[in-house]
Amino acid sequence: MTKTGAKKSEFRPNDYVVYPAHGVGRILRIEEQEVAGMKLELFVITFEKDKMTLRVPTAKANSVGMRSLSSPDIVEQALKTLKGRARVKRAMWSRRAQEYEQKINSGDLISIAEVVRDLHRAEDQPEQSYSERQLYEAALERLTRELAAVERIDEDAAAMRVDQMLVARAA
Protein backbone atom coordinates (compact mmCIF):
# COMPACT_ATOMS: atom_id res chain seq x y z
CA MET A 1 0.00 0.00 0.00
CA THR A 2 2.97 2.32 0.46
CA LYS A 3 3.40 2.48 -3.31
CA THR A 4 0.08 4.29 -3.85
CA GLY A 5 0.77 6.37 -0.75
CA ALA A 6 3.96 7.64 -2.36
CA LYS A 7 2.13 8.62 -5.56
CA LYS A 8 -0.65 10.27 -3.59
CA SER A 9 1.73 12.74 -1.96
CA GLU A 10 3.28 13.71 -5.30
CA PHE A 11 0.07 15.11 -6.84
CA ARG A 12 -2.72 16.82 -4.94
CA PRO A 13 -6.14 18.24 -5.83
CA ASN A 14 -5.84 21.62 -7.61
CA ASP A 15 -2.31 20.82 -8.83
CA TYR A 16 -1.65 21.45 -12.49
CA VAL A 17 -0.13 18.41 -14.16
CA VAL A 18 1.01 17.48 -17.66
CA TYR A 19 -0.50 14.36 -19.16
CA PRO A 20 1.62 13.54 -22.25
CA ALA A 21 -1.21 12.82 -24.68
CA HIS A 22 -3.36 15.80 -23.63
CA GLY A 23 -1.12 18.53 -22.22
CA VAL A 24 -1.87 20.62 -19.12
CA GLY A 25 -4.76 19.63 -16.89
CA ARG A 26 -5.78 20.27 -13.28
CA ILE A 27 -6.45 17.59 -10.69
CA LEU A 28 -9.99 18.10 -9.40
CA ARG A 29 -9.94 15.37 -6.78
CA ILE A 30 -8.75 11.91 -5.88
CA GLU A 31 -11.58 9.39 -5.74
CA GLU A 32 -12.08 5.69 -5.21
CA GLN A 33 -14.04 3.61 -7.70
CA GLU A 34 -14.77 -0.05 -7.91
CA VAL A 35 -13.71 -1.45 -11.27
CA ALA A 36 -14.16 -5.16 -12.00
CA GLY A 37 -14.52 -5.91 -8.30
CA MET A 38 -11.32 -4.06 -7.36
CA LYS A 39 -11.07 -0.75 -5.55
CA LEU A 40 -9.04 1.76 -7.54
CA GLU A 41 -7.81 5.14 -6.41
CA LEU A 42 -8.03 7.61 -9.29
CA PHE A 43 -6.90 11.13 -10.06
CA VAL A 44 -9.76 13.04 -11.68
CA ILE A 45 -8.09 15.50 -14.07
CA THR A 46 -9.92 18.18 -16.00
CA PHE A 47 -8.73 19.72 -19.25
CA GLU A 48 -11.02 22.76 -19.27
CA LYS A 49 -10.06 24.01 -22.71
CA ASP A 50 -10.95 20.62 -24.26
CA LYS A 51 -14.01 20.14 -22.00
CA MET A 52 -12.58 16.76 -21.06
CA THR A 53 -12.20 14.84 -17.81
CA LEU A 54 -9.71 12.03 -17.43
CA ARG A 55 -9.46 9.45 -14.65
CA VAL A 56 -5.97 8.07 -14.08
CA PRO A 57 -5.25 5.35 -11.51
CA THR A 58 -2.92 6.90 -8.91
CA ALA A 59 -0.62 3.87 -9.12
CA LYS A 60 -0.23 4.35 -12.90
CA ALA A 61 0.35 8.13 -12.94
CA ASN A 62 4.13 7.89 -13.26
CA SER A 63 4.16 4.98 -15.71
CA VAL A 64 1.86 6.85 -18.13
CA GLY A 65 4.21 9.83 -17.97
CA MET A 66 2.04 12.19 -15.94
CA ARG A 67 4.27 14.86 -14.42
CA SER A 68 4.23 18.15 -12.56
CA LEU A 69 4.57 21.37 -14.52
CA SER A 70 8.06 22.13 -15.80
CA SER A 71 10.35 24.20 -13.62
CA PRO A 72 10.95 27.84 -14.61
CA ASP A 73 14.46 26.91 -15.90
CA ILE A 74 12.99 24.25 -18.20
CA VAL A 75 10.50 26.86 -19.47
CA GLU A 76 13.40 29.26 -20.13
CA GLN A 77 15.30 26.51 -21.98
CA ALA A 78 12.21 25.80 -24.08
CA LEU A 79 11.85 29.50 -24.93
CA LYS A 80 15.55 29.66 -25.85
CA THR A 81 15.02 26.62 -28.09
CA LEU A 82 12.49 28.70 -30.07
CA LYS A 83 15.23 31.19 -30.94
CA GLY A 84 17.44 28.51 -32.47
CA ARG A 85 17.62 27.69 -36.16
CA ALA A 86 15.02 25.29 -37.45
CA ARG A 87 16.47 21.82 -37.88
CA VAL A 88 14.48 20.18 -40.62
CA LYS A 89 15.72 16.78 -41.65
CA ARG A 90 15.68 15.81 -45.29
CA ALA A 91 13.62 12.70 -44.50
CA MET A 92 10.26 12.07 -46.14
CA TRP A 93 7.41 14.09 -44.63
CA SER A 94 5.62 11.02 -43.25
CA ARG A 95 8.72 10.08 -41.24
CA ARG A 96 9.23 13.65 -39.97
CA ALA A 97 5.53 13.97 -39.13
CA GLN A 98 5.78 10.80 -37.07
CA GLU A 99 8.81 12.18 -35.20
CA TYR A 100 7.03 15.49 -34.54
CA GLU A 101 3.96 13.62 -33.26
CA GLN A 102 6.16 11.58 -30.89
CA LYS A 103 7.83 14.73 -29.58
CA ILE A 104 4.47 16.42 -28.98
CA ASN A 105 3.07 13.37 -27.17
CA SER A 106 6.24 12.86 -25.13
CA GLY A 107 5.06 15.68 -22.88
CA ASP A 108 8.66 16.99 -22.80
CA LEU A 109 8.47 20.78 -23.04
CA ILE A 110 11.82 21.19 -24.81
CA SER A 111 10.90 18.57 -27.44
CA ILE A 112 7.58 20.37 -27.97
CA ALA A 113 9.45 23.68 -28.37
CA GLU A 114 11.66 22.03 -31.01
CA VAL A 115 8.54 21.10 -33.02
CA VAL A 116 7.24 24.69 -32.75
CA ARG A 117 10.64 26.04 -33.85
CA ASP A 118 11.01 23.60 -36.76
CA LEU A 119 7.48 24.09 -38.11
CA HIS A 120 7.15 27.85 -37.54
CA ARG A 121 6.70 29.90 -40.71
CA ALA A 122 7.46 33.60 -40.92
CA GLU A 123 5.17 35.86 -42.96
CA ASP A 124 7.49 35.76 -45.99
CA GLN A 125 7.84 31.95 -46.06
CA PRO A 126 5.78 29.53 -48.14
CA GLU A 127 2.46 28.23 -46.83
CA GLN A 128 2.38 25.13 -44.66
CA SER A 129 0.58 21.99 -45.69
CA TYR A 130 -2.53 21.07 -43.73
CA SER A 131 -0.73 18.33 -41.75
CA GLU A 132 2.23 20.62 -40.95
CA ARG A 133 -0.18 23.27 -39.71
CA GLN A 134 -2.02 20.71 -37.50
CA LEU A 135 1.22 19.52 -35.88
CA TYR A 136 2.47 23.09 -35.45
CA GLU A 137 -0.76 24.20 -33.78
CA ALA A 138 -0.84 21.15 -31.48
CA ALA A 139 2.75 21.80 -30.35
CA LEU A 140 2.16 25.55 -30.00
CA GLU A 141 -0.95 24.97 -27.88
CA ARG A 142 0.88 22.55 -25.53
CA LEU A 143 3.81 24.95 -25.14
CA THR A 144 1.56 27.97 -24.58
CA ARG A 145 -0.65 26.23 -22.00
CA GLU A 146 2.28 24.99 -19.95
CA LEU A 147 4.03 28.38 -20.12
CA ALA A 148 0.80 30.05 -18.94
CA ALA A 149 0.37 27.58 -16.05
CA VAL A 150 4.02 27.79 -14.91
CA GLU A 151 4.17 31.59 -15.07
CA ARG A 152 0.57 32.01 -13.82
CA ILE A 153 -0.36 34.22 -16.77
CA ASP A 154 -3.25 33.83 -19.18
CA GLU A 155 -2.82 31.92 -22.41
CA ASP A 156 -2.95 35.08 -24.55
CA ALA A 157 0.02 36.55 -22.67
CA ALA A 158 1.86 33.22 -22.98
CA ALA A 159 1.12 33.10 -26.72
CA MET A 160 2.54 36.62 -27.08
CA ARG A 161 5.77 35.56 -25.29
CA VAL A 162 6.18 32.56 -27.58
CA ASP A 163 5.47 34.72 -30.61
CA GLN A 164 8.08 37.30 -29.51
CA MET A 165 10.70 34.53 -29.31
CA LEU A 166 9.84 33.27 -32.78
CA VAL A 167 9.88 36.77 -34.26
CA ALA A 168 13.19 37.56 -32.49
CA ARG A 169 14.68 34.53 -34.24
CA ALA A 170 13.56 35.77 -37.66
CA ALA A 171 15.01 39.25 -37.09
C-alpha positions in Angstrom: 0.0 0.0 0.0 3.0 2.3 0.5 3.4 2.5 -3.3 0.1 4.3 -3.9 0.8 6.4 -0.7 4.0 7.6 -2.4 2.1 8.6 -5.6 -0.6 10.3 -3.6 1.7 12.7 -2.0 3.3 13.7 -5.3 0.1 15.1 -6.8 -2.7 16.8 -4.9 -6.1 18.2 -5.8 -5.8 21.6 -7.6 -2.3 20.8 -8.8 -1.6 21.4 -12.5 -0.1 18.4 -14.2 1.0 17.5 -17.7 -0.5 14.4 -19.2 1.6 13.5 -22.2 -1.2 12.8 -24.7 -3.4 15.8 -23.6 -1.1 18.5 -22.2 -1.9 20.6 -19.1 -4.8 19.6 -16.9 -5.8 20.3 -13.3 -6.5 17.6 -10.7 -10.0 18.1 -9.4 -9.9 15.4 -6.8 -8.8 11.9 -5.9 -11.6 9.4 -5.7 -12.1 5.7 -5.2 -14.0 3.6 -7.7 -14.8 0.0 -7.9 -13.7 -1.5 -11.3 -14.2 -5.2 -12.0 -14.5 -5.9 -8.3 -11.3 -4.1 -7.4 -11.1 -0.8 -5.5 -9.0 1.8 -7.5 -7.8 5.1 -6.4 -8.0 7.6 -9.3 -6.9 11.1 -10.1 -9.8 13.0 -11.7 -8.1 15.5 -14.1 -9.9 18.2 -16.0 -8.7 19.7 -19.2 -11.0 22.8 -19.3 -10.1 24.0 -22.7 -11.0 20.6 -24.3 -14.0 20.1 -22.0 -12.6 16.8 -21.1 -12.2 14.8 -17.8 -9.7 12.0 -17.4 -9.5 9.4 -14.7 -6.0 8.1 -14.1 -5.3 5.3 -11.5 -2.9 6.9 -8.9 -0.6 3.9 -9.1 -0.2 4.3 -12.9 0.3 8.1 -12.9 4.1 7.9 -13.3 4.2 5.0 -15.7 1.9 6.9 -18.1 4.2 9.8 -18.0 2.0 12.2 -15.9 4.3 14.9 -14.4 4.2 18.1 -12.6 4.6 21.4 -14.5 8.1 22.1 -15.8 10.4 24.2 -13.6 11.0 27.8 -14.6 14.5 26.9 -15.9 13.0 24.2 -18.2 10.5 26.9 -19.5 13.4 29.3 -20.1 15.3 26.5 -22.0 12.2 25.8 -24.1 11.8 29.5 -24.9 15.6 29.7 -25.9 15.0 26.6 -28.1 12.5 28.7 -30.1 15.2 31.2 -30.9 17.4 28.5 -32.5 17.6 27.7 -36.2 15.0 25.3 -37.5 16.5 21.8 -37.9 14.5 20.2 -40.6 15.7 16.8 -41.7 15.7 15.8 -45.3 13.6 12.7 -44.5 10.3 12.1 -46.1 7.4 14.1 -44.6 5.6 11.0 -43.3 8.7 10.1 -41.2 9.2 13.7 -40.0 5.5 14.0 -39.1 5.8 10.8 -37.1 8.8 12.2 -35.2 7.0 15.5 -34.5 4.0 13.6 -33.3 6.2 11.6 -30.9 7.8 14.7 -29.6 4.5 16.4 -29.0 3.1 13.4 -27.2 6.2 12.9 -25.1 5.1 15.7 -22.9 8.7 17.0 -22.8 8.5 20.8 -23.0 11.8 21.2 -24.8 10.9 18.6 -27.4 7.6 20.4 -28.0 9.5 23.7 -28.4 11.7 22.0 -31.0 8.5 21.1 -33.0 7.2 24.7 -32.7 10.6 26.0 -33.9 11.0 23.6 -36.8 7.5 24.1 -38.1 7.2 27.9 -37.5 6.7 29.9 -40.7 7.5 33.6 -40.9 5.2 35.9 -43.0 7.5 35.8 -46.0 7.8 32.0 -46.1 5.8 29.5 -48.1 2.5 28.2 -46.8 2.4 25.1 -44.7 0.6 22.0 -45.7 -2.5 21.1 -43.7 -0.7 18.3 -41.7 2.2 20.6 -41.0 -0.2 23.3 -39.7 -2.0 20.7 -37.5 1.2 19.5 -35.9 2.5 23.1 -35.4 -0.8 24.2 -33.8 -0.8 21.2 -31.5 2.7 21.8 -30.3 2.2 25.6 -30.0 -0.9 25.0 -27.9 0.9 22.6 -25.5 3.8 24.9 -25.1 1.6 28.0 -24.6 -0.6 26.2 -22.0 2.3 25.0 -19.9 4.0 28.4 -20.1 0.8 30.0 -18.9 0.4 27.6 -16.1 4.0 27.8 -14.9 4.2 31.6 -15.1 0.6 32.0 -13.8 -0.4 34.2 -16.8 -3.3 33.8 -19.2 -2.8 31.9 -22.4 -2.9 35.1 -24.6 0.0 36.6 -22.7 1.9 33.2 -23.0 1.1 33.1 -26.7 2.5 36.6 -27.1 5.8 35.6 -25.3 6.2 32.6 -27.6 5.5 34.7 -30.6 8.1 37.3 -29.5 10.7 34.5 -29.3 9.8 33.3 -32.8 9.9 36.8 -34.3 13.2 37.6 -32.5 14.7 34.5 -34.2 13.6 35.8 -37.7 15.0 39.3 -37.1 
